[in-house]
Amino acid sequence: MHKILLKGGQPLQGSIPIGGAKNAVLPILAAGLLTDEPVTLDNVPDLADVHTMKALLETHGMTVERTGDRHHRLTLSTKAISNHTADYELVRKMRASVLVLGPLLAREGIAKVSLPGGCAIGQRPVDLHLKGLEEMGAEIVLERGYIHAEARDGLRGGQVALAMPSVGATENILMAATLAKGETVITNAAREPEIVDLAACLTSMGALIEGAGSATIRVQGVPTLHGAKHRVVADRIELGTYAIAAAITGGELKLIGGRSALINSLIEKLVEAGVMVTNDGEDLVIACKGGRPIGVDAMTQPYPGFPTDLQAQFMSLMCIADGAAMITESIFENRFMHVSELGRMGAKITVHGGSALVRGVERLHGAQVMATDLRASVSLILAGLAAEGETEIRRVYHLDRGYEKVDEKLRGCGAVIERVKE
C-alpha cells in the first residue's frame, strides 16, 4: 500500500505529455477478440486497468505482446477463443470487463460473463447492454451473478434504441454488430471521442460503420474482421486534469498532444473562470496568473456536455475560487464522496441531493485525507497542490487505474510530491 505526500503552494511550470485514453483502449482491447489476425495498438497507457483487461483477455485465448517506448505498443492475437467464461475474480476488479460480452457472443455465439465491479460511484446497471444484444437475437439469462448469453445461429442486425446514451452499452453493441448478419442501427448512441476511436479501430479491421460520434450509428455486418494497426486517442480526462492543475496552482503548463476539441466543455468553464487557454499547434497551453479563479457553475452531462469524470477535479478548483459555484452531478448518484475529504482541507461545500454548493476560500490547508475512487484521488492531489502546508493522501491505489506516473509528471513541473509506502 502506498500514499502520496505533497507540499502545496508551488505554481506548476513546464510541459506534460498526455497519454492514450484509458476509456478508449479498454474496449479496443476487447475488440481484439473479434478477429483471428493480429491487431497492433500504439499509445497504450501503462495502467492497472489495462493490465486487468489484458489478464482477462488472456483467459479467453488472446496473446498480448508489449513493445515500444513509454507510450507502449501492444500486439494482440486471438487465433482461437479458448474460453467463453469471464470469471468473477477478474471482472469484479473493473467494470469495463463486461465489454468482452459483445465480442465473444459475436464471434462464438456464446458467452458467460460475471456481472462487473469497479469504482463505487453509484449504480451502473448493464441492462442496456443486454437489451441491445437481445434485439440482435441473443438469448440472455442472469444466473448466480453471471450473464449467460447465446446466439447459436449468430447475431442478426436490429434496431437498438438506448434508453440513455450509455458509453459501455454503445461499445458492446457496436462491437457485436460488426459480425452480425445485416444492418444494426443504434439510436441515442453515446457520442464520446472514445466511441469514435473504437469505431475507427473497428473500421481499420474491416468493419462497416457510419455515424460514430453522432446519436445514430449504422453498422453493416461482415462475415469476418482482419488484423489492423491503430493509435489510441489522447486521454481527454488526463488532459482536463492537468489543465485544472495549472489553473489551481496559478501556473502555466503545455499539455503535449492535448487537442482542445477533446475538452471543449471544460475549456469553456476555465475561460469563464478567468483561466487563459491557448492552442500551440497540436498542444494546449493553460495559464492562470491573475489571482484566484472566478466561481463558475457546472453540470455534468453526456458528451459533448461537461464530463462526470472531471467533476471532482473541477470542484477542487472551485474550492479556491473568488465567489461560489454550484456543481451538479446528473450522471452518477454517488459521486460526491470527495466532498468530505475536501472539507478536511478547509473547503466550504454543502451538498443538496445531486448538487454541491462550493463557497470559495482564499486558501486550502494541508491535511490527512483518504481517496475513495479514481477521480476523487486526483482531485485531492489537485487540492493538495494548492493547499498551504503538507497533505497526505491514503488509498491512492485508485490512481493507478487511470493515471500513468502522475507523481512523476507533476514533479517534473515543480510540484513537491512523492509516493511512499505506508
N, C-alpha and C positions, 0 to 999 in steps of 0.2 A: 504494500500500500504506500502511495506517495501523497505528498501535499505540496502546494505551491506557496512559497514565501515571496512577498514583494513589498517594495517600499515606494510609495506614490510621490507625486509632485514633479516628475520629470517629463517635460514635453518630448514626445517621440519625434525623431528626425531620421529620415533615411528612406529606404525602399524595402518592400516586401513582395516576394513572388507569390502569386495566387495559384494554388494547385488545382488539380482536377476535382470536379464536383462529386462529393460522396453520393448525393442523391441521384446523380446520373449514372455513375459507374456500377452501382449495385444492380439495377435492372439490366444493364448492358451485360454484366457478368452472367446473369441468369439467361439472357438471350443466347449465350454460347451453347446452351443445351439444344437449341433448335436445329443445329447442323452437325454433320459428322466431319466437317472440314475445319481447319484451324482458323481462329479469329484472333487477331493481334490488336491490342489496345495500348495506346500511348497516353501519357499524362495521367496515370493511375495513382492516386494518393496512397501513401502508406499509412493506413488507418486500421483500427481494431475491427470496424465493421467490414472492411474489405477482407481481412483475414478470416472473419467469421463466415462470410459468404463463400470464400474460397474453400474453407473446410467443408461446408455443406455441399458445395458442388462436386467436390472430390468424392463424396459418398455416393454420388449418382454416376460416377464413372468419368468425370472430367479430369484431365490433367492440366495443371496450371504452371507455366514456366515464367519465372520473373527474371527480367534482364533490364538493362538500361541504367540511366543515372538516377539522380534523386527523384525526378518525376518519372516514375518507373514504367516499364513496358511489361505487359503480361501477354502471353500467348496461350489461348485456351484451345483445348482439343477434346472433343467428346465423340470418339468413334462409335461408341455404343453406350446406351443407357444401361447401367448395371444394377440400378436400384431405383424403385419407384416411390420409396418412402422417405420423406423429410422428417427426421426424428426430432422429438420434443427437446432433447438435450441441446441441440444446436439452434433450432428455430426459436426457442424461448429467449435467446440472447439478443435477438434483433428482429424487429418487425418486418423488415424488408425480405426476410427469408421466405415469406409467403409468395414471393414473386417467382418461385420455381414452379408453382402450380400450373400456370398457363402454358409454359414451355413443355413441361412433362406431359400434360394432357394432350397438347397439340402433336407432339412427336410420337408418343407411345400409346395414347388413348387411355391411359390410366395414371392416377397419381394419388398418393396418400400423404397429406401434409398436415403437420401439427398446427393447431391454432397458434398464432405468433405472440411474441413478447415485445420487449423494447422499453423505451423511456416511459415512466409513469406520469404522463402529462394529460391523461384523460382517455376516455373510451374511443377506440378507433376500430369499429367492427369491420369484418371482412364480407358482410352480406352483399355489398355492391359487387365485389369480385365474383361471388358465387352466382348471383342473379344474372350477371352478364354472361358467364360461361354456360349457364343453363339455357339462356336464349340461343346459344350456339349448339345446343344439342347434348350438353353434358348432363349426366345423371349424378347428383351430388347428395351425399348423406353425411351428417355430422354425428360422430360416434366416439365416445370416450376421449374427447379432446382432439380428435383428428378429423380432417376433411377427407372424405373418400369420394373421389371423382372418377367417372368412367365415360368414355366416348369410344366404344369398341369399333364402331364403323367410321370413326374420325369426326372431327368437329365440322360443322357447316356454318356458312355465313348467316348473319342475322342482324336484326335491328336492336341495338343495345342503347337504351335511354337511361343514363345515370341519373339518379335522384339528386346527386350533388357531384360537382366536378372533382371526384376523388383522384388523386395522383396515382396511388397504388392500383386502384381498380382499372384506371385507364391503361396503365402499363401492362397489367396482367392480361387484359382483354386484347390489347394491341398485339402483344407477342403471340397469343393463342391464335388470333385471326390471320396471322401471316401464313399459316399452313392449313387453314380451314378451307372447305370447298365452297367456292362462291364469294360473294361480297359481304363484308361486315361493315355496318355503319354505326359508329359510336357518336351519340349526341350528348350534349352537356359534358363533353370531354374536358379534362384538365388541360390547361394551356401553358404550363410551366416550361421554361427552357430545357429542363431535364427530359420532358416528353419529346420535345423537338430533337434532342440529341439521341435519344433511344431510337426514334423513327429514322434518323439519319444513319445510324449504325445498321439497323434492320434493312434499310434500302440498299446500303452497300453490300449486304448479304443476299440481295436479290428479291427482297420484299417489294410489293407494290402498294405504296401508301400515299394518300393525298390528304392535306388539311391539318397535318400536325402543327400545333401552335394555335389552332382555332378551336371553336367549340364543337365542330363536326369533323370527324376523321373517317375516311373511307379506306378500306383495305380489301384488295383483291387477293384472295388466297392463291398460293402457288404450291406445286407438289413438294418442292424441296428448297432449302436455302443453302448457300455455299459460303465458303470462307471469305474473310474480308479484313481490311485494316481500318482502324478508326481512332481518332484522337478525342479524348473526353473533354467536354466543355469545361471552362473555368468555373470554380465553385462560387456562386453568387452570394452564398451565406458567409463564407470566409471573407469574400471581398467586402461585404457590408460590415462585417465585424471589425475589420481593420480600418475601414473608413470611420467608424464610430470611435475606434481607439485614437485616431489622430485628433478627432474633434474633442473628445473628453479630456485629453491631456493638453490641449492648446498647442499642438504640434503640427507637423507637416510630413505627410507620407506619400511616396509614389508607390502605387499598387500595380506591380508589373503584370500585364496580361489581364487587367481588370476592366473589361469593357463596360462602360456606363449603362448601356442598354440592358444589362442584366439586372440592374438595381435602380431603375428609374424611379420607382415609388419611394425608395429610401432617399435618393438624391433630392427629390422634391422636398422632403421633410427637413433634410440637412440644410438646404439652401434657405428654407423658411426660417430655420433656427439661427441663421447667420453664418453658416459654415461655407467656406469657399471650395467649390468643386470645379476642376478643370480637366479637360482631356489633353493628354500628351501622346498623340499617336494611338497606339493600342493600350496605353497605360492610363491610369486615373490618378490625379493628384488631389489630395484632401488637405485643407489647411484651416486652422481656427486659431487666430492670434489676436482677436479683438475682444478678449474678455469672455465672460460666460455666455453660453448659447441661450437663445430665447426659447421659452416654453412653447411646445407645439403639440397639438393633439394628434393621435394616430389610432387607426382602427385596422386590425388585421383582416385580410380578405384573400380569397383565392387569387392567384396570379391573373392579371397584372397588378393586383392590389398589393398592399403592404404585407410582407411575408410574416407569418406567425413565427418563423424561425429567427427573425430579427427583433421580435417584440421585447424580449428580456434585455437585449443589448441596448436597444433604443431607450428603454426605461432607465437604465443606468445613466445614460447621457442626460435624460430629463431630470434626474435627481440633483444635478448641479446647475440646472437652468435658472435663468432670471425670469421668474414667473411660474405659472402652473401649467400642467399638461394632463389631459385625460387620455389614458391608454386603454383601448377597448379590445378585448380578445374575443373574436367571433368564430374561431376555428375549433379550439380545444377548450373544454370547460375547466381544466385543472392546470392551467399554465401560469399561475401566479405564485408558484412555490418559492421563487426567488425573493418575493417581496419582504418576507420576514427577515431574511438574511441581509438584504439591503438596509433594512431598518436597524440592524445591529451596527451598521456603519454610519448611522445618523440620518438616513434618508427619511423623508416625511411622505408616506404613502398610505392612502386609505382605499381599501377595496370595497366596492359595491357591486356584488354579483359578478358580471363579466367585465367590469370597468375598474380601473385603478386611477385615482386622482393623485398625481405626483406634484407636491409643492416643492419647488427647487430650493436648495440650500446653498450657501456660499461655498461650503466645502464638506466633503465626507471625511470620516475618521477611520483609520485602520482598525480592524477587529478580527477576531477568530470567527470564521464563517464556514458553512458546510454546503457543498454543491448537491443539488437534488436531481439534476438531469443535464443533458448535453449543453443546451443553450444557456441554462441558468449558470452552469460552470463558468462559461466565458464571460457572462455578464458580471460576475463577481470579480473576475480578473480586471475587466474594464473599470469597475468601480474602485478597485484597489489601486489602479494606475493613477486615478485622480485624487485618491484619498491622502490625507495628512497622516504620516506615520506608517507603521507596518501592518500588513494584512496577511493572515494565514488562512488558506483555503484547503479544506479537507475533502476527501472523497472525489478527487479530481480524475479518477479513472474514467469518468464520463467523457472527459475531454478527448481521450484517445480515439473515441468513436468517430469524431468529426473534425478534429483539428490536428494537422501534422506539425509536430515540433513547435507549438505555439510559443513556448517559453523562449526557445532559441530565436525565433523570428522577432519577438518583441525585444529581447536582449540586444539583438543586432541593431536596434534602432534607439538604444539608450535606456530601455527600461531596466530597473533594478529588480530582477526576478530570477528565482531559481526553483527547481523542482528537487525535493529531497525525500528520502524515505522517512516514514513516521516512526 
